[in-house]
Amino acid sequence: MLRYFLLSLAALLCAAQAQALTPAEAQAIVIGETDGRITALQQAVLNPDERKAALLQALADDAVKVAGGKVYIVRDDQATDPATGEKVALPDDAEDVINNNRMRGEIDTALAVLKLFSPDTKLRLDAARAMLKEPDAGRLPLLDKALAGEQDERVKAVLALARAAVLLASEDKSQRLTAAGALAQSRTPDTKLLLNERLSVESDAEVKAQLQSAIRQIDDSLRWGERLGAMFTGLSLGSILLLAALGLAITYGLMGVINMAHGELMMIGAYATWVVQGVFQKYLPGAFDWYLVAAVPVAFLTSALVGAALERGVIRFLYGRPLETLLATWGISLVLMQGVRSLFGAQNVAVENPAWMSGGWQLLSNLTLPYNRLVIIAFALAVLAGMALLIGRTRLGLFVRGVTQNRPIASCMGVNTARIDTYAFSLGSGIAGLAGCALSQVGNVGPDLGQSYIVDSFMVVVLGGVGQLAGTVYAALGLGVLNKFLEGWTGAVLAKITVLVFIIIFIQKRPQGIFAMKGRSAEA
């Protein structure tokens, strides 16, 4: 047993020495003509180890010098021997190593290749995907070695595709046929590009047919990704329109007030979010990822207070006079925009996504659902549920519905109608602030933020049916999806015009919108 153990230990030491970076290998990689250096580099990565990875990273960082035929890694004014890792004295005549673009490309590729043997599964997966995008026949032995030792099924599948991408250029016809069939299963745009490139130079009719079949399969898969992507983008736009229109569903749909300053109330909510972000960055940097939780109530209260001041100061004197209300609120919108320009500046400001809203969920190879959009959709649904509960199930909601349907009778029943008007308008304004908070997560915040959504919001409310929350939901999501599907066929401008024409025709045929108001109030 002792003899067997010693023999095994000797074999392991010999293998480690065979793979370890030697001074001669370091010199071949660093010194000489580019072709020779690239050959040495490709040979070195066939047997990767930590010293080779460290040398390649130093070359990429321009941290390598040579003197007297010896190679030195220099970091923080301290030189080390790349073969041993020991600190050494740097000669005075040491010169920097110059890497041309071709060499830098090979170094970057080699670093990516070395990640194939990383203990981190994600790094190995990224490296395998990089090799799939740039197949090279010289890496086939390395791919075979990585495949033989890989345990993770996802990484193994990508490595097999990368190997097939290399064999796509093989001189053996059977290997090309097999590779084309295997690559058809990847269903990614990058693989389609590889197949098209091979198709342009392929001379064999049978292989050409296999390549064309593989491209058709990938096209069918990608087409579904594009359709689902357009639908998700439409739902995302619809959720933003829903948030913007929910406030109008109260101020215009229930109260009958044409509030042209609604977009500026959204803008105030977005700026409130930006201010909260700045407070967290300065005073609570460790809790920055939770600033949005604090910004939601702040945005709601800020816009609600501005809305209350607007209602008590101007609008309460204009009930029943729609033209004067429209002109007055339009003037107020200009005042609010100029006030924000004077206070925060005319330039847009950026609001950062928290870490948990960054990135996305990759559903298909050509379809990634951003987390911030998913959160906004969920947020819009939550606001909708809260608003429906408030209007339909609470005492305040009962008073709001009573006052908007029959103000004299509500007053006779002891309801303070003036106070309810203020509460209702503040609620609609606060929801506009929540819309601004959500919008700050998908774009920059500026004084003109609300102008992009005010017209669309009115169209949603009118199309859905004045005073109907269900109609607002259907109209917002329907217009969002319709607009995005039309953009794919006609472009953004024509899609907008088409949607507007559709709404005009629909209102002409059904003036009450999707859902008509029922009861005596509808006949009044």
Sequence and secondary structure as in RCSB ss.txt:
>XXXX:A:sequence
MLRYFLLSLAALLCAAQAQALTPAEAQAIVIGETDGRITALQQAVLNPDERKAALLQALADDAVKVAGGKVYIVR
DDQATDPATGEKVALPDDAEDVINNNRMRGEIDTALAVLKLFSPDTKLRLDAARAMLKEPDAGRLPLLDKALAGE
QDERVKAVLALARAAVLLASEDKSQRLTAAGALAQSRTPDTKLLLNERLSVESDAEVKAQLQSAIRQIDDSLRWG
ERLGAMFTGLSLGSILLLAALGLAITYGLMGVINMAHGELMMIGAYATWVVQGVFQKYLPGAFDWYLVAAVPVAF
LTSALVGAALERGVIRFLYGRPLETLLATWGISLVLMQGVRSLFGAQNVAVENPAWMSGGWQLLSNLTLPYNRLV
IIAFALAVLAGMALLIGRTRLGLFVRGVTQNRPIASCMGVNTARIDTYAFSLGSGIAGLAGCALSQVGNVGPDLG
QSYIVDSFMVVVLGGVGQLAGTVYAALGLGVLNKFLEGWTGAVLAKITVLVFIIIFIQKRPQGIFAMKGRSAEA
>XXXX:A:secstr
 HHHHHHHHHHHHHHHHHHS  HHHHHHHHSS HHHHHHHHHHHTTS  HHHHHHHHHHHTT EEEETTEEEEEE
TTEEE TTT  EE   TT EE    HHHHHHHHHHHHHHGGG S HHHHHHHHHHHHHS  GGGHHHHHHHHHH 
  HHHHHHHHHHHHHHHTT S HHHHHHHHHHHTTT  HHHHHHHHHHHHH   HHHHHHHHHHHHHHHHHHHHH
HHHHHHHHHHHHHHHHHHHHHHHIIIIIIT    TTHHHHHHHHHHHHHHHHHHHHHH GGGGGGHHHHHHHHHH
HHHHHHHHHHHHHTGGG TT HHHHHHHHHHHHHHHHHHHHHHH SS B     GGGSSEEEEETTEEEEHHHHH
HHHHHHHHHHHHHHHHHHSHHHHHHHHHHH HHHHHHTT  HHHHHHHHHHHHHHHHHHHHHHHTTTS B TTGG
GGTHHHHHHHHHHH TT HHHHHHHHHHHHHHHHHHHHHH HHHHHHHHHHHHHHHHHH TT SS   SHHHH 
